[in-house]
Each structure stands twice: as C-alpha cells, then as structure tokens.
C-alpha cells in the first residue's frame, strides 16, 4: 500500500532566498507530481550536491515515480552518512514498502515505534507494513496509535480504511461474515458512502448468496452518471446470479447505452464487457461474436477482452479457443486470477485433468483459500476418488415376467488416465404363467484408459453363470469401446460387446449370446441443436442377426432448468422371426416426440425426467400408440454419499426382448469413501 508520509523538512538549512525556490519542489511532491519533482530536485542537487533535504526529496520522487529500487539504494547511502537521522530512517523503511519487501521493513518500523513512541510516521508506516503482511489485527492496533497522535490525519484514516477492507475480506473468506460486515460498516464513520467499502460489502453479499442486499447497495450508486453505469453493470451480474439472464441482458444493454455519455474509457470497456457476457449467458452467440470482433479491433490483446473470448469458447464448446485466450492472458500476467482459474476449467472441459489440477493449484498459490479454485480442486479430487455403487430393482412386464436384480460395483482410479472397476450382479426371474424360473450371476471387471485428451479406450470382461430349471452353464461377456472427441462438440464411440439374453427365464434357458458391433455419435450441430445416433449390428449365437438404428434430433430450450425436446426415430430388423421366444420382427419402426428435463432443487436434491409419445409400426400391422416415461430422483446427503430412486414405464415393443410393455422400480446408492484420490497427484 502506498503510504503518504512526507518529508519533515528543516528550512533553517537554507538561506531565506532559497526557501521560496525549494517550496515549488515540495508542492510537486505533495500533489503527486513525482516526475516533475524528480527533475526539480535533480537541478537543486547540481548546485548543492551535499544538501541532505534535497537528496531525500529527490530519492522520494524517484521511488514514488516508479524507481523504488534506485530510491532504496540512495536512502541506504544517506543512512550510512547519517546513521542516527530519524527522517532518513523513516524514508529508508518506507522505501522497503515501495519495493514490496515487507519482511525487511517490519523490524525497522518495530524499532522506530519503540524508540519514538510519539512519532506519527513510525506508527503509520508500521501499520501499513503489517497490513501488507496481512497481519490485520496488529495493523489496526498500530493505526489506532497513529490516530491517537494525530486524530484528524487523513492519511492515517485512509490507511485504516484499507486495513479494515483487507481484514474484512480475510474474515469473510474464513466464514466470519458478520464480523467482516462490522469492520466494513466502521469505515462509513469517516468515509460515508465510501465506494470501496460498498463494493467490498457487495462482494461479501454475493459470496454469501445475499443477492437482494447486493442489489440494494448497487441501486444506491446514483450520485453521478459514472455511478449509475457502475450500478447498472452490477445489477446485471446480480440478475445473472439470480438465474434471470433476460433481466441481466436488459441491465447490461442499459449500461452500455449509459456509458456512451461518460468520458471514462475504463467504464466504457466494463459496460461493453458486461453486455457481451449477458449475450453469452442468453445464448445469443451471433450477437456476442459481433461484439467480440468489435472489442478485439479496439482493445487488441486486452486481458478483459481475451477473457471474454475464452468465455465464448467455454459456452460454445470450443475449448481450444478458450485455452488459447487464457494462455495469452497468462503470458501477460502469470498471476492473473482469471487466467489461472479460467484455463484450469477449460482444461477440465477439454478432458485434460492433469493440467486442470496444475492450474487450479497454481491459482491457490497466488490466491490462498480462494473459494472457486478450492471448489475445482475438490471436484477433481472427488472425480478421481474411489467409488462404491450399489443398486436394486424389480422389473415386470404384461407377459407375467417378473425379475429382481441386485448389483454392486467399485471403481478405483490409479491415475487421472487409468481406472479399474469390478462388479458383481445377481438376477432372478420367473414367469407367473408357466412357473419357469432362472437365476444368473455376473462377475466382471473394466479398464478405462485415456490415451490422450479426447481419446479413451474402455475394455470389459466377465463371466455370467445361469441356472435354469433344466440347465446350468457359465459363459463369457465383454466389451471393447473406443471413445473419441475428434472435433468440437462431437462425441464418437466405436465398439464391440458380447452379452447373453437374460431378460426372462426362457431366454436364459436358450443361452443366446449377442455379439454387438456399434457406432454411436452425439453431435452438437449448434450450441442448442444436437443430433444423437446409434447404429448396431448384432450377430446372435442362434444364427439370427439384428440391425438397429436409433436417431434423435433435439433442441435445448433452457439451461436452468436444463430442458430439451426433440424427435426420435427407431428402425429394427431381424433376419429370422423367432416370435415364440423373443421379439424379432422382420421390420419395426417407431417415431416419437420427447421432452427431457433436469432440475436441481436446492443444494442436495435433483430430478431427471423423460417423457415420450408417438407411434410404432410392427411389420404390416396398423400403427399403435406408444408411450414411455422415466423419473430419477437423487438426494446428496453429502458430497461423498448419494441416494437415488427411479421408475420407468414403456409400451414400446422393442424396449425388451419379450416385446411386452414393462415397468421398473429401482434404488441406487453411491459412496465415495475418501474425498481424495488414492494416487499422489503430480500435475505438471
């Protein structure tokens, strides 16, 4: 923090004819015209090279004018010449503050306040030193002592204000929000409606999700046109945090219009920045792109504009664009908060957790205990921590088949690239009409390996043991899948899997193995319009084969809640018709419209629901109506423990091997025993 200590000058050292000339230099220092003061005292020293006061003032002008290291060297030389001089010692100590060498300034000031208990400058300097060391309670003690010596000194009151601001921020970060507010309110005694204090209060309100109180403070910014622009910019942010992005855009547009009549380039850029953000929040990407192009032409390589380009990339799924923009920000300032945390999130989205870890932790190195960076590290830790999943469900169809299934699985990440899983399942099924019953036991393992960001291989292998009325056998199951993200907003899976038909007892009795060769892709055509397709060719062990095509065109209507609607089409064909055993039409088609809703209720409860309806065509039969619905509810008891339940119903003939309508109810549990990965994280 820049201190405001001025030289204590003794005019008796000068002849009266020189005093008037020196006063001009003093005035330049007092008014902050340090470059001019430097030139002035340099000329004085040419004529009077041994003049101590001129030397001291020249060094101060040099230090305050942007050359703190050179100023410190001059004070060191002066102190060697005048070792007991209080005025030089005070300036020498202050020069350490200019050089951000607070640890070295502290003992000097500590000795000064001990030796000179009535010296105002010593107490003020020590308070500012302690503040820069973030020792705020001690800093408040010494600034109070400085004010006891000079109660009306504006420099001391200003320092006290900034010490309170720093302490309040520290308290708020530690969760002591009420005490932080008390210290901030104390600033209003000497500085009524102080803008810095109000902005700090707003920051605390926003962190604590007290949006109404933050909005009330912003609405009081109405004394000048500049304040009105600041207010409207702030209200746009509050509206976004309240999840009212349309209102945020209205405020942002108003702020941009208001800024046109304000002669302040910083405020004009801030208004343009908020307007562009609001366009992105509202998925108005064409308009946002146009604004960005204009801002790039005016403010080339400006860090705020680069951050907007990165934000645009994140929202539109162009993570490479975001990473490039954040890298440019960090080239300009390696300590940039937006650059470090932003690129961490971008690398996570781009499937590069190693670099995400690195930059998240680097953010915490620069900004200790920062909430968002801590949250990202915790999320990554949980993502790569071992998990245990358990499930139980019952399934019933209108062919009087009923099944009960139970399963447990565990996943252990061995690194951010490699994780292994093991699972066990038990299923019992019976038919109420025939009395036929069967049981199956499944034991399997899986390896998931990320070759490079965007390219992953998954391999599964396992055994299934079936026990029916007349048979008992063991067979193998498995899968191999290659998952890629070859271009922006495209996920492509290629693979093979082998499984046994185990829906009911009759199918288990026949021991029919399915060999599926599949291609799946999910393509975000735009940021709202998507197209998912699954194509499967199945070679069965009973010499039959199947062709299946499922395609879905969908449109995202809203982000919060996440609602999308679309159209599905399905085509199914079997070479041989074995209708007495399983649904195997020569040709089957279905078309439906659907809605998919993901809703978060509070911090712990979430709901995912899907509903669809349409028509199905089985060979040459008349079309029949179809309907399916699914509801999933999840409650997070903590970040490490989740409970869920679900229910689904479908009368789509292709949904199950029996060709009947069916319903299912189930429960799920997920436990993360440790909030940290088992492997040691060594992000580079």
C-alpha positions, 0 to 999 in steps of 0.5 A: 500500500502506498503510504503518504508520509512526507518529508519533515523538512528543516528550512533553517538549512537554507538561506531565506532566498532559497526557501521560496525556490525549494517550496515549488519542489515540495508542492510537486511532491505533495500533489503527486507530481513525482516526475516533475519533482524528480527533475526539480530536485535533480537541478537543486542537487547540481548546485548543492550536491551535499544538501541532505533535504534535497537528496531525500526529496529527490530519492522520494520522487524517484521511488514514488515515480516508479524507481523504488529500487534506485530510491532504496539504494540512495536512502541506504547511502544517506543512512550510512552518512547519517546513521542516527537521522530519524527522517532518513530512517523513516524514508529508508523503511518506507522505501522497503514498502515501495519495493514490496519487501515487507519482511525487511521493513517490519523490524525497522518500523518495530524499532522506530515505534519503540524508540519514538513512541510519539512519532506519527510516521513510525506508527503509520508506516508500521501499520501499513507494513503489517497490513501488507503482511496481512497481519490485520489485527496488529495493523489496526492496533498500530493505526489506532496509535497513529490516530491517537497522535494525530486524530484528524490525519487523513492519511492515517484514516485512509490507511485504516480504511484499507486495513479494515477492507483487507481484514474484512475480506480475510474474515469473510473468506474464513466464514466470519461474515458478520464480523467482516460486515462490522469492520466494513460498516466502521469505515462509513464513520469517516468515509460515508458512502465510501465506494470501496467499502460498498463494493467490498460489502457487495462482494461479501453479499454475493459470496454469501448468496445475499443477492437482494442486499447486493442489489440494494447497495448497487441501486444506491450508486446514483450520485453521478452518471459514472455511478449509475453505469457502475450500478447498472453493470452490477445489477446485471451480474446480480440478475445473472446470479439470480438465474434471470439472464433476460433481466441481466441482458436488459441491465447490461444493454442499459449500461452500455447505452449509459456509458456512451455519455461518460468520458471514462474509457475504463467504464466504457470497456466494463459496460461493453464487457458486461453486455457481451457476457449477458449475450453469452449467458442468453445464448445469443452467440451471433450477437456476442461474436459481433461484439467480440470482433468489435472489442478485439479491433479496439482493445487488441490483446486486452486481458478483459477482452481475451477473457471474454473470448475464452468465455465464448469458447467455454459456452460454445464448446470450443475449448481450444479457443478458450485455452488459447485466450487464457494462455495469452492472458497468462503470458501477460500476467502469470498471476492473473486470477482469471487466467489461472482459474479460467484455463484450469476449467477449460482444461477440465472441459477439454478432458485434460485433468492433469493440467486442470489440477496444475492450474487450479493449484497454481491459482491457490498459490497466488490466491490462498483459500480462494473459494472457486479454485478450492471448489475445482480442486475438490471436484477433481479430487472427488472425480478421481476418488474411489467409488462404491455403487450399489443398486436394486430393482424389480422389473415386470412386464404384461407377459407375467415376467417378473425379475429382481436384480441386485448389483454392486460395483467399485471403481478405483482410479490409479491415475487421472488416465487409468481406472479399474472397476469390478462388479458383481450382479445377481438376477432372478426371474420367473414367469407367473404363467408357466412357473419357469424360473432362472437365476444368473450371476455376473462377475466382471471387471473394466479398464478405462484408459485415456490415451490422450485428451479426447481419446479413451479406450474402455475394455470389459470382461466377465463371466455370467453363470445361469441356472435354469430349471433344466440347465446350468452353464457359465459363459463369457461377456465383454466389451471393447469401446473406443471413445473419441472427441475428434472435433468440437462438440462431437462425441464418437464411440466405436465398439464391440460387446458380447452379452447373453439374453437374460431378460426372462427365464426362457431366454436364459434357458436358450443361452443366446449370446449377442455379439454387438458391433456399434457406432454411436455419435452425439453431435452438437450441430449448434450450441442448442441443436444436437443430433444423437445416433446409434447404429448396431449390428448384432450377430446372435449365437442362434444364427439370427442377426439384428440391425438397429438404428436409433436417431434423435434430433433435439433442441435445448430450450433452457439451461436452468432448468436444463430442458430439451425436446426433440424427435426420435426415430427407431428402425429394427430388423431381424433376419429370422422371426423367432416370435415364440421366444423373443421379439424379432420382427422382420421390420419395426419402426417407431417415431416419437416426440420427447421432452427431457428435463433436469432440475436441481432443487436446492443444494442436495436434491435433483430430478431427471425426467423423460417423457415420450409419445408417438407411434410404432409400426410392427411389420404390416400391422396398423400403427399403435400408440406408444408411450414411455416415461422415466423419473430419477430422483437423487438426494446428496446427503453429502458430497461423498454419499448419494441416494437415488430412486427411479421408475420407468414405464414403456409400451414400446415393443422393442424396449425388451426382448419379450416385446411386452410393455414393462415397468421398473422400480429401482434404488441406487446408492453411491459412496465415495469413501475418501474425498481424495484420490488414492494416487499422489497427484503430480500435475505438471 
